[in-house]
Amino acid sequence: MLDNVSPLPGLAASAALGWGVIGFGWVARDYALPGLRQAGGHLVAVADPNAAARERATRLGARAYADASTLLTDPAVQAVYVATPNHLHRAAVEAAAAAGKAVLCEKPMAATLADAEALARTVRRAGIRYGTAFDQRHHPAHEAMRAAIAGGAIGTVTAVRIAYACWVDAGWTHDNWRADPARAGGGALMDLAPHGLDLVEYLLGEPLTEIAALTQRRAQAYAVDDGAMLIGRTESGVLAQLHVAYNCPEGLPRRQLEVLGTTGQLLAERTMGQTPGGTVHLIDGRLGLRCPVPVPDANASPFARQMAAFAAWLRDEGAADAFSLERDLHTMRLLARAYAAAEHPACR
């Protein structure tokens, strides 16, 4: 199994992990870079075809290249963070794998399931360590919820409900790859649902095995879906409902995570996203009383925790299941099945 490949050669416990970044847009610049530095990592080099992005990287002390080939030959680069548009993930990961670099790739794995499957075959053959950047499983509040569920705080879990939505108008998406089906692979469903699907697995310890969905192009004037509803079920029978959208006004309660059980409910508000914070409450199923759930390390960045977990995994010091190619590939298959169900005539 790829998930059991050897740790990264030459990575001492006390040494800073040397990172190369392929694709230096706002996610990499504003969240991943501060996260890797907070986790004790070192930004070695950046590859991006955009001259302004390269200039920003140079000002931050990194070597900057127009393409990834030189970055991948740099022996100081031990791990690569891929943050390109979705349709370029496969090529970047495959090039990094050929160079023997560990890879943390932004979600989703690729713009299409075919590319994700091909990417996975290349990673397995190369024997590198690979992870998809699901930062939500590293949010302190979600870790606290997982512990509460495992401890029986709400009895037998029956359902998970997730709302993860935002407002992305046509002006914001002008020449933005997220509004281009060829580059993004889809719209709100492809961009936002992967986090929810992965969170279900993280919180429950089991993935969804069945899924269906409906999409919409209701409010925004672009070529991808601006909203979607997904329903699914795990093998043990837990139901999940996800609402993802680009058409939800920012002032509404658009980031909400609920886990219902036979004796109570966990309710997280404003936790889903790139930043720490939000609240978690436990609601008693008999009297409806609500009490806050303590969240250790509540102000820690999910990105910093993710980068630290990845570095620990490369050293064989972290949780063995912190990252998993097979789990991420299953999430891609769920996405493909959701879009197929949404496009089926019987589901329109």
N, C-alpha and C positions, 0 to 999 in steps of 0.2 A: 504493500500500500504506500502511496506517495506520502500520506500523512505521517508515516513513520520513518522518513528519510533521515539521514544523519544530520546533526547540527552543523551550523556554518563553520567551516574550518578556520582556525586562527582567530576566532572571536572570543577574546578574553572577557571574563566577567566584569572587569573594571574598565574595559575600553569602551570609548564612545563608538556607537554604530555609525559607519559612514554611509550616507544616503545620497543617491542620485534621484532626481525628480524628472520624469518625462511628462511634459505638459504643465506649464506654470501659470494656470488661470487662477481665478479668485479662490477656489476651494483649496488648491495647493498653497497659495500664497498666504491666505488669511487664516487658515485652520490647520492644514497638515504641517506646514513649516513651523509655526509656533509650537504645535504638538510634539513634533519630533525633537525640537530643542528642549522643551520642558521635560521630555523623557530621557534627556541626556545624550541624544543623538547629535550628529554633525552633518550639516548640509555641505556636500563636496561639490556637486555639479548639477546643472539644470540643462535640459534640452527642450527647446521650444522654437518653432519657426518664426514666431513673432518677435521682431526686434525690440519692442518695448518690454516684453516679458524678459528677454535676455538682459536688457539693461537693468531692470529691477533686480534680477538675480545677481548680477555683478556687484551692484551697490550693497547687496546683502553678504558679500564676501564669497560667493560661489563662482566656480568656473561655469561659463555659459556657452552652449553650442546650439547650432541651428537644427541639428538632427541628433539622434541618439547613438550613432555608431561610435563616436569618440568617447562619449560618456561611458559606454559599456566596456571600453578597453581600459578604463582607469582602475588600477588596482585598489585605490582608496575607496572606491564605491563598492560596498559590500551588499547593500540592499537597494532596490529600486522601487520607488513609489510611482505608479502609473496613474496620471490624472488627465489623460487626453479625452477628447470626445469618444463616445462609446464605440463608434465604428473603427477606431484606431487602437483599441485595447489589444486585440489579438496580435497585431504586428509587433507592438511594443513588448508584450509579454513574451512572445516567441523569440524576439531578439535578445531579451534579457536572459531567457532560459538558455539560449545557445551560448551566451557568455558566462553561464554558471552563476548568475546573480539570483539571490532571493528576491521575491516580488510581492509587494502589497499593491493590489490593483483596485481602483475605485469601482464601486458597484454601478451598474450591473457588470457581470463578467465581460459581456460583449453586447453588440447591438442585435445579434441574432443568436439563436440556440445553436445553429450550425457552427458559427465562429467560436462559441463557448466550448462546444464539444471538441473542436479541433485544437483550441488553446489547451484544453485539459490533456489531450493526448500528447501534445508537445511537452507539457510540464512533467507528465509522468515519465516520458522517455528521458528527459534531461535529469530527472531526479532532484530538482531544486525544491526549495520550500516556497509555497505559494499561499497567499491569503487574499480574500476579497475584503475591501475596506467597509465593513458594516460597523460604523462607529457607534450605532445605537446600542449594540450589545455591550459596549464599554461605558455607557452612561451610568454614573453612580446610582441614580434613582432606579434604573432598571435592574441593576445588580441587587439592590435592596428588595425589590419586588420578587425577583427570582428566589432569594433566600427565604422570604416570607411564604411563598408558595410551597417550596420544598419542606418548610417547617410545619405545614398544615394550617396556616393562619386562616385560610378560607375554605377548609375542607377539601372535598373532591372538586376539582376544576371542571366547570361545565362549558364555559364560553370565554372567548376573548373578543373585545370590540376595540377597533382602532380607527381614529380619525386623524389623518395626517394630510393637511391641505394648506394651500396658500393661494395668493393671487399673482398670476403671471400674465400680464396683458400683452397684447400684440406689439406694443411699442418696445417693451423690454426684450422681446424675442426677435427683434429685427436683426437678421443675419446671425441669429443665435442658433447653434447646432441643436439645442434641446427642442426646437420647434421644427426641425427637419427630420422627417421619418427615416431618411436614408442614413443620416449620421447618428440619430438618437436610438432608432429602432422602435420608437413609440413615443407616447407623450407622458401624461401624469402617471399612468399605470406603470410604464417602464422605469420612470425616474423615482417615484416615491414608494410604490408597492414593495420593491425588494426589501426595504428596511422593515416593513411590517411583517412580511413573510419570514424574514430571518428572526425577528423578535419573538414571534410565536414559538419557533423552535428553541430559542434561547430561554424563554421564560418557562416553558413546559418540559423541556428536555426531549421533545419529540416533534418531528416536522409535520406539516400538513401532507396528507396523501391524496386528498381529493380537492378539486378546486373548480370554480365556475366564476364567470364575471360578466358584467355589462359595462360598456364604455359610453362616453358621450362627447360630442363637440357642441357645447351648449352656449357658451358665453364668449369664448375667445376666437378670434379670426385667424387661426393658423391650422396647419395640415395634420396635426396630431391630436389625440384625445385630450380634452381639458378636464376630464373627470372619469372616475371609474368606481364601481362597487364590486368587491370580491367577496365570495363566501367559500369557506373550506371546512374540512374536517380532518382531524388527526386519526391515526389508526386506533387509538383508544376511545375515540368518540367525542373529543372536545371540538366544539364548533368555533369558527372564527369568522368575523366580519370586518372588512377593511373598506374605508372610504378614503380615496386619495383624489386630490383635485388641484388644478391650477385656477379654478374659478370661485374660490372661497375668499370673501373679504377678510383682510388681516385682523380686523377688530373682533371677529367671531371666535368662539372656542373651537379652534381648528386643529389643535394638537392635544389629543386626549387618548389615553390608553386605559382600558378597563379589563380586569380579569375577574370573572364571576365564579363563585363556588357554592357548595351546598350549605356553608355556614357564614359566608360573608363575601365581600367584594373589595378588591384593590382598585383604587382610582388614581391615576397619575395625570396631572394637568401641566401642560407647557414643558414637558420633559423631552419630547421628541424634537430633535434638531441638533445643530452643530455645537451648541453651547451647553454648559451645565445649568443647573437650576431647576425650577418647577417645584411641584409639590406632589407628595404621595400620601394618600389617606387609606386607612382600613375602615370599612363600613361594616358594622355588625349586622348579621343577617336576621337576628331576632328582634332587636330594638331599633335598628337603623342608626345607632350611635356612630359618630365619625371621630376617629382619632388619627393624628399624624403618625406616619411611619418614619422612624429615624433613618437617615441616609448618611452612612459614613462617607467621609471624603466628598461631601456634597458639592463643593465648589471646584472639583477637579474637572479639567477639560476631557470630554470623551475622546477627542483626538489624541491628547497626550497619553491617556490611559491605553488607547489602542496601540500607539507607537511603542509604548513601554512593554505591552503584552507581546507585540511582534518580536521585539528585540529579545525578550526573555525566552520566547518560543524558539528562536534561532539558536539560543544557547542551551536549549533543553532544560530551562529552569522554570518555565511557566506551565500552565495547564496544557495537557496533551491535546485537548479538544478546542483550544482557543481559536485555531484556524483549521479549515478543512476544505480541500478542493472538492471532495465528493459532496459535502453538504452544500457548498455554493453552486455546484452543478445542478443539484436537485432544485434549488431555488430558481435557477434559470429555466429548468423544465417546467416548473409551476407557472412562471411568467408566460412561457410559450403556450401552455395549455389554457391559461386565462384569456390571452388574446384570441386563441382559436375559438374558445367558447363564446366570447363577445362578438366575434364576426360570423358565427353560425346563424343562418337565416332564422332558425327556431328561437334564437335568443335576442333577436332585434326588437 
